[in-house]
Amino acid sequence: MIRDPFLVTQGIHNFRDYGGWETRGRERVKSGLLFRSGQHVDATDEDLKAIADLDIRTVIDLRGTSERERNPCRRVEGFDGEVLFYDGETTSSPPHMDVEPGATASDFARQRMIAVYTRMPHNPAMIDMFGRYLNVLAERDGASLVHCFAGKDRTGIAASMLLHILGVPEELQREEFLRTNKSPTFDVLVQQSLPGIEERLGRKLEVEQVRDLLEVRTEYLDTFHAEVRRDYGDFDRYLTDVIGVDEPLRERLKGRFLA
């Protein structure tokens, strides 16, 4: 792997290169072409200068319309690449999440995240965006950035899909997914997320009480894959039949991102 996949940022959470992984065939996913992160609404001028050096020409924004309107992302000055987004809502959160009397923050967080990953494989908006994400990566030159609000759930699944197609073993896909928990910018996500969580729960919380919501867990990724296996048999059939990943697209992606 590359020595340090994280870009040093002050106002963006979890900005990192998700290339560099070795495949089952002993090839390696190219570094410097595939980036992922949380939203850029709080990006500093210094952050944007650092991003400008990466030659990112394509941005895949997995947030829905209301998220983009509430949190408009800052982009590199003069950015003239393509920004891909969904015209509508993409969140896989339940439409409401009642807090049971006496529920702990941990209970709330776990139940909410399990619901997110249970719904995501069947969410029409995310199915559309996952397909568009994979196709645009195969078509456009230069580096790309995929992001959502926190850069961990929708973005984490998107990254896992690509790495699976490229032949990265499941245990390394899982390692990439869980690398989110090592991000040095956790405080940025706390500042962006904790007030809303406290409003929903109706009480002040310590950060440790909501880590299940702000980080990722193996259980979350396993939930997504269990849903896929139950309805489609395996992940490859899901990618083919639902996301629209045919053999020519697989070969184009491998040709672009494997060395």
Order of alpha helices (4+ residues) and beta strands (2+ residues): beta-beta-alpha-beta-alpha-beta-alpha-alpha-beta-alpha-alpha-alpha-alpha-alpha-alpha-alpha
